[in-house]
Amino acid sequence: MGTSRRAQEINEAIKDARKLLPPSRDEIWRQVQAEARDETSHNPRTVAQETRANASLASLRVTCPICSSFIDEGAYLANGSLVHRACLVNLQASVQTADDNVNRDREALASLKRERDSQATFFGQFKAAIRGSKKDPQELDKLVNDVQRNLKELEETAVSRKATATAIYDLLLDYPPDWRERTKAVHDRDDVCTSCGRSRDLQVHHVTPLGRGGTNRIENLTLLCERCHRREHNVRSFSGRGITSGAGTAFAERIQVISRAIKAGADVEFLYRKPTEESFHKRVVTPFQLTEVNHEHDSETTLCLKGFCHLRHDDRHFALKRMRSLRIH
């Protein structure tokens, strides 16, 4: 059998293996990739094909950042990750539960301290005797110390859960559950409209819109008055929140289309405009993976599609925020 024929059969086997996506098929992945590596030692022309196949396979093995289990469907994040919707609900509930536990123990600690301090006076001892209190000062001291230790653990748990939630909410392609806290932080930081300096009718604005891969991080949020906010969005009026709610759906749909194409081994077609270009141009790309590319002049990243460009006949990166009319070719 010719070398080219063998290489073609291996590529077909890789495509068939992609249909066996469930994690329990690890042995199949290893077997197919081993065959591909053996073949490339005899035929260098298949090296690029193997690299693309391996990159595609690796990009499909996505895990939920909350529960760390493999995930096929869920809510897309701005970095291309997927998170189980049930995990989002549970995360929000766990943060609330941790906060409630902290508040409960803080109230209990304050009550115990008041009772202990009260018994340190003659009048307090008299009142305790009238009420029939059975707690002596030593017992109260022990209770205060126990609650303080427990409170410290609860506070550490609350901080940890809040940090996990914040990292996820930063990348949600919609308003996060902690939007009110973020809004307060932006108001405290900016105080006035960052465009015109007005101090009335202030609203929080995403500098890079969610629909273009922006995040809910505080550094991507700024304070604008309603007039300047309308100008930024080129609308006559809006509620402030409604203009962005769901705006990330278009970005999430691009991620979803690309992910489906990688799974199916299909090409994608889209209109693309580089930062230096004024018009959009049609591109057909064989997608390998979604990857974050670091900016040259700041610490931010841009989610990109890495794939083989049929126009340039080379591997290229394409920023999702610069795409239009994306579809499976």
Secondary structure as the mmCIF struct_conf table of DSSP 4:
data_model
#
loop_
_struct_conf.conf_type_id
_struct_conf.id
_struct_conf.beg_label_comp_id
_struct_conf.beg_label_asym_id
_struct_conf.beg_label_seq_id
_struct_conf.end_label_comp_id
_struct_conf.end_label_asym_id
_struct_conf.end_label_seq_id
HELX_RH_AL_P HELX_RH_AL_P1 THR A 3 ARG A 18
TURN_TY1_P TURN_TY1_P1 LYS A 19 LYS A 19
BEND BEND1 PRO A 22 PRO A 22
HELX_RH_3T_P HELX_RH_3T_P1 PRO A 23 ARG A 25
HELX_RH_AL_P HELX_RH_AL_P2 ASP A 26 THR A 40
TURN_TY1_P TURN_TY1_P2 SER A 41 HIS A 42
HELX_RH_3T_P HELX_RH_3T_P2 PRO A 44 THR A 46
HELX_RH_AL_P HELX_RH_AL_P3 VAL A 47 LEU A 60
STRN STRN1 THR A 63 THR A 63
TURN_TY1_P TURN_TY1_P3 PRO A 65 CYS A 67
BEND BEND2 SER A 69 SER A 69
STRN STRN2 PHE A 70 PHE A 70
BEND BEND3 ASP A 72 GLY A 74
STRN STRN3 ALA A 75 TYR A 76
STRN STRN4 LEU A 77 LEU A 77
TURN_TY1_P TURN_TY1_P4 ALA A 78 ASN A 79
BEND BEND4 GLY A 80 GLY A 80
STRN STRN5 LEU A 82 VAL A 83
HELX_RH_AL_P HELX_RH_AL_P4 ARG A 85 SER A 118
TURN_TY1_P TURN_TY1_P5 GLN A 119 ALA A 120
BEND BEND5 THR A 121 THR A 121
HELX_RH_AL_P HELX_RH_AL_P5 PHE A 122 ARG A 131
TURN_TY1_P TURN_TY1_P6 GLY A 132 GLY A 132
HELX_RH_AL_P HELX_RH_AL_P6 PRO A 137 ASP A 170
TURN_TY1_P TURN_TY1_P7 LEU A 171 LEU A 171
STRN STRN6 LEU A 172 LEU A 172
BEND BEND6 LEU A 173 ASP A 174
TURN_TY1_P TURN_TY1_P8 PRO A 177 ASP A 178
HELX_RH_AL_P HELX_RH_AL_P7 TRP A 179 ASP A 190
BEND BEND7 VAL A 192 VAL A 192
TURN_TY1_P TURN_TY1_P9 THR A 194 CYS A 196
BEND BEND8 ARG A 200 ASP A 201
STRN STRN7 LEU A 202 HIS A 206
BEND BEND9 VAL A 207 THR A 208
HELX_RH_3T_P HELX_RH_3T_P3 LEU A 210 ARG A 212
TURN_TY1_P TURN_TY1_P10 GLY A 213 GLY A 213
HELX_RH_3T_P HELX_RH_3T_P4 ILE A 218 ASN A 220
STRN STRN8 LEU A 221 CYS A 225
HELX_RH_AL_P HELX_RH_AL_P8 GLU A 226 HIS A 233
TURN_TY1_P TURN_TY1_P11 ASN A 234 ASN A 234
BEND BEND10 ARG A 236 ARG A 236
BEND BEND11 GLY A 240 ARG A 241
TURN_TY1_P TURN_TY1_P12 GLY A 242 GLY A 248
HELX_RH_AL_P HELX_RH_AL_P9 THR A 249 ALA A 264
TURN_TY1_P TURN_TY1_P13 GLY A 265 GLY A 265
STRN STRN9 VAL A 268 TYR A 272
TURN_TY1_P TURN_TY1_P14 PRO A 275 THR A 276
BEND BEND12 GLU A 278 SER A 279
STRN STRN10 HIS A 281 ASN A 294
BEND BEND13 GLU A 296 SER A 299
STRN STRN11 THR A 301 CYS A 309
TURN_TY1_P TURN_TY1_P15 HIS A 310 HIS A 313
STRN STRN12 ASP A 314 ALA A 319
HELX_RH_3T_P HELX_RH_3T_P5 LEU A 320 ARG A 322
STRN STRN13 MET A 323 ILE A 328
#
